[in-house]
Each structure stands twice: as structure tokens, then as C-alpha cells.
Amino acid sequence: MAAERPLPNLWHATAPSAPDTRPLVGDVTVDVAVIGGGFTGLSAALHLAEKGASVAVAEARMIGFGGSGRNVGLVNAGMWTKPDDLVATLGKEAGDRLLSELGNGPALVFDLVAKHDISCEAVRNGTLHMAIGDEGLKDIRNREAQWKKRGAPVEILAAPQARTISGAEGFSGALLDRRAGTIQPLAYARGLARAAMAAGAKSTRKHLSWQPNARATSGN
Ligand SMILES: Cc1cc2nc3c(=O)[nH]c(=O)nc-3n(C[C@H](O)[C@H](O)[C@H](O)COP(=O)(O)OP(=O)(O)OC[C@H]3O[C@@H](n4cnc5c(N)ncnc54)[C@H](O)[C@@H]3O)c2cc1C
């Protein structure tokens, strides 16, 4: 089976090569079959394999083919939706839990990068939420207050500081979130796949992947 050709984008031009994967031949029996080799499936496969489960990942195209290999690379600690709005929508218990998971998200990602020595241009200097005009400033001040009452290390930068730190003109301020950072997303996805394979997994391109201790139920 021919390998997928790299996509014509920056991430494919600069990522370390993809792990060696092969087409599924025959059937396999595993504890958990994961469909999709993006961040979600790869992280699930890694954590399951580390706990001793047999895992197979089915990827239709190639590791990181979806949003995981094409996104901006921001490792955010929250969503565009403001914290209070999330709680209003989900209720206090689920909302607070989601906010806590989101807030801890960057630590999880950067810990995985360090633990598995994933080469993905990881930088944890925080991220900036830029404000345009008075309305934008009001919006990030509101966002800042909502995060601060939850103990998050966020701060407002005034316009001159926002300009200096971003190199961009025309913003009325910025919200700096020190929990966050950036990665090369395709490189991270490929690194997660490598880490899962190193945890006992076996990998295939197009259709099935890795399974420590899997039992083949039929063979071609
Ligand atoms: C333009 C853009 C920018 C973004 N920027 C950011 C950002 O900066 N920071 C951030 O945190 N998030 C960002 N996101 C969101 C982020 O990319 C997604 O949340 C994330 O990639 C979701 O990962 P996933 O593993 O759930 O899905 P995907 O990455 O989409 O992975 C799904 C995988 O499943 C495979 N698949 C689908 N169907 C099947 C099937 N039937 N059988 C086998 N395999 C199948 C696909 O080929 C794909 O590889 C951005 C998204 C977009 C679109």
C-alpha cells in the first residue's frame, strides 16, 4: 500500500518523520480499539498502553491527518467561551470540573512532551489574547476577572507592553495566560504515536495500529 503523501503545509515541511506504520492484515483482538490517530486517540492509546491494556488505533489516512496535524499549535488553558459562561451552561459541578481540566491541560501536554522527549518545538511562555479597541479591552478585563477568581495566573498587559511583547501594532491591550504555550502540532501527534508504540504498541498505517499483547484472531 502506498504511503500517504505529506500535505503541502508548514507542519509537514518541518515535522520529524512519521513513525513506521503498516496496514492491518487480518483481525486482531484487543482490550480497546481506538478509531482515529489524532491527539484524542493517540493520547488515549498512550495512557491505555502504559496501564497495560492492549490497544489498537485505527487511522484511515495518517497520524495527525485531521485537526491535530493542521492546527495553530496553541496549547491553551481555556476556551473562547468565558469561564462563567461555561459554568452557566454546564452547571457548577460539570463547569468547574471542565475549567479545572482545561486549566491543567497545558501542564499535561508539556509533561508528556518532557516525559517522552517529544521533539515538537514546545515553548511555554504563555499565550496572548489580544484586544481591539475599548470593547476588546473590556472583554479581556472581564475574562481576566473570571479567571483570577479561580486562581489562574493571568494578567492584563497595557497597549505599549502588548506591542512590545507581540511585535504587533493596533491592539489596545492583551491578556497574558502564563499557563499556556505552543507546540508544532503535527510533530506532537507523531511524537505521541511514537510514545504509544514505545509503551508496547505496534503501529499500522491505514486501518489498524498497535496492540501490545493483542491476539490475532485470523491471519491473511
Ligand atoms: C484551523 C484550526 C485551528 C485550530 N487551532 C487550535 C489550537 O491552536 N489549539 C488547540 O488546542 N486546538 C486547535 N484546534 C482544534 C484541534 O485541532 C482539535 O481539537 C484536535 O485536533 C482534535 O483532535 P482529535 O484527535 O479529536 O481529532 P482529529 O485531529 O481530527 O483526528 C481524527 C482522526 O481520525 C481519523 N478518522 C476519521 N474518521 C475515521 C474512521 N472512520 N476510521 C479511522 N480513522 C478515522 C482522521 O483521519 C484523523 O486523523 C484547531 C482546529 C482547527 C480546525
Ligand as a Chemical Component Dictionary entry (heavy atoms), coordinates in Angstrom:
data_LIG
# 
_chem_comp.id                   LIG 
_chem_comp.type                 NON-POLYMER 
_chem_comp.pdbx_formal_charge   0 
_chem_comp.three_letter_code    LIG 
# 
loop_
_chem_comp_atom.comp_id 
_chem_comp_atom.atom_id 
_chem_comp_atom.alt_atom_id 
_chem_comp_atom.type_symbol 
_chem_comp_atom.charge 
_chem_comp_atom.model_Cartn_x 
_chem_comp_atom.model_Cartn_y 
_chem_comp_atom.model_Cartn_z 
_chem_comp_atom.pdbx_ordinal 
LIG C1  C1  C 0 -7.942  25.699 11.884 1  
LIG C2  C2  C 0 -7.905  25.095 13.264 2  
LIG C3  C3  C 0 -7.042  25.632 14.207 3  
LIG C4  C4  C 0 -7.025  25.089 15.476 4  
LIG N1  N1  N 0 -6.138  25.596 16.394 5  
LIG C5  C5  C 0 -6.042  25.023 17.613 6  
LIG C6  C6  C 0 -5.058  25.464 18.526 7  
LIG O1  O1  O 0 -4.264  26.350 18.255 8  
LIG N2  N2  N 0 -5.005  24.859 19.751 9  
LIG C7  C7  C 0 -5.873  23.832 20.078 10 
LIG O2  O2  O 0 -5.766  23.310 21.205 11 
LIG N3  N3  N 0 -6.788  23.374 19.209 12 
LIG C8  C8  C 0 -6.883  23.930 17.986 13 
LIG N4  N4  N 0 -7.775  23.450 17.088 14 
LIG C9  C9  C 0 -8.609  22.308 17.486 15 
LIG C10 C10 C 0 -7.798  20.991 17.448 16 
LIG O3  O3  O 0 -7.089  20.861 16.244 17 
LIG C11 C11 C 0 -8.740  19.812 17.649 18 
LIG O4  O4  O 0 -9.448  20.000 18.861 19 
LIG C12 C12 C 0 -7.992  18.490 17.724 20 
LIG O5  O5  O 0 -7.170  18.299 16.609 21 
LIG C13 C13 C 0 -8.982  17.338 17.848 22 
LIG O6  O6  O 0 -8.225  16.166 17.875 23 
LIG P1  P1  P 0 -8.935  14.788 17.627 24 
LIG O7  O7  O 0 -7.895  13.722 17.827 25 
LIG O8  O8  O 0 -10.154 14.695 18.471 26 
LIG O9  O9  O 0 -9.426  14.853 16.126 27 
LIG P2  P2  P 0 -8.528  14.874 14.700 28 
LIG O10 O10 O 0 -7.233  15.521 14.950 29 
LIG O11 O11 O 0 -9.454  15.450 13.719 30 
LIG O12 O12 O 0 -8.273  13.354 14.468 31 
LIG C14 C14 C 0 -9.244  12.485 13.979 32 
LIG C15 C15 C 0 -8.525  11.404 13.180 33 
LIG O13 O13 O 0 -9.475  10.369 12.898 34 
LIG C16 C16 C 0 -9.267  9.903  11.581 35 
LIG N5  N5  N 0 -10.531 9.303  11.171 36 
LIG C17 C17 C 0 -11.707 9.921  10.929 37 
LIG N6  N6  N 0 -12.638 9.008  10.630 38 
LIG C18 C18 C 0 -12.057 7.789  10.714 39 
LIG C19 C19 C 0 -12.525 6.445  10.519 40 
LIG N7  N7  N 0 -13.793 6.187  10.195 41 
LIG N8  N8  N 0 -11.629 5.431  10.678 42 
LIG C20 C20 C 0 -10.348 5.696  11.015 43 
LIG N9  N9  N 0 -9.865  6.940  11.203 44 
LIG C21 C21 C 0 -10.713 7.970  11.057 45 
LIG C22 C22 C 0 -8.850  11.139 10.793 46 
LIG O14 O14 O 0 -8.122  10.802 9.625  47 
LIG C23 C23 C 0 -7.989  11.880 11.824 48 
LIG O15 O15 O 0 -6.603  11.567 11.716 49 
LIG C24 C24 C 0 -7.851  23.988 15.813 50 
LIG C25 C25 C 0 -8.693  23.443 14.843 51 
LIG C26 C26 C 0 -8.715  23.996 13.590 52 
LIG C27 C27 C 0 -9.623  23.367 12.571 53 
# 
loop_
_chem_comp_bond.comp_id 
_chem_comp_bond.atom_id_1 
_chem_comp_bond.atom_id_2 
_chem_comp_bond.value_order 
_chem_comp_bond.pdbx_ordinal 
LIG C1  C2  SING 1  
LIG C2  C3  SING 2  
LIG C2  C26 DOUB 3  
LIG C3  C4  DOUB 4  
LIG C4  N1  SING 5  
LIG C4  C24 SING 6  
LIG N1  C5  DOUB 7  
LIG C5  C6  SING 8  
LIG C5  C8  SING 9  
LIG C6  O1  DOUB 10 
LIG C6  N2  SING 11 
LIG N2  C7  SING 12 
LIG C7  O2  DOUB 13 
LIG C7  N3  SING 14 
LIG N3  C8  DOUB 15 
LIG C8  N4  SING 16 
LIG N4  C9  SING 17 
LIG N4  C24 SING 18 
LIG C9  C10 SING 19 
LIG C10 O3  SING 20 
LIG C10 C11 SING 21 
LIG C11 O4  SING 22 
LIG C11 C12 SING 23 
LIG C12 O5  SING 24 
LIG C12 C13 SING 25 
LIG C13 O6  SING 26 
LIG O6  P1  SING 27 
LIG P1  O7  DOUB 28 
LIG P1  O8  SING 29 
LIG P1  O9  SING 30 
LIG O9  P2  SING 31 
LIG P2  O10 DOUB 32 
LIG P2  O11 SING 33 
LIG P2  O12 SING 34 
LIG O12 C14 SING 35 
LIG C14 C15 SING 36 
LIG C15 O13 SING 37 
LIG C15 C23 SING 38 
LIG O13 C16 SING 39 
LIG C16 N5  SING 40 
LIG C16 C22 SING 41 
LIG N5  C17 SING 42 
LIG N5  C21 SING 43 
LIG C17 N6  DOUB 44 
LIG N6  C18 SING 45 
LIG C18 C19 SING 46 
LIG C18 C21 DOUB 47 
LIG C19 N7  SING 48 
LIG C19 N8  DOUB 49 
LIG N8  C20 SING 50 
LIG C20 N9  DOUB 51 
LIG N9  C21 SING 52 
LIG C22 O14 SING 53 
LIG C22 C23 SING 54 
LIG C23 O15 SING 55 
LIG C24 C25 DOUB 56 
LIG C25 C26 SING 57 
LIG C26 C27 SING 58 
# 
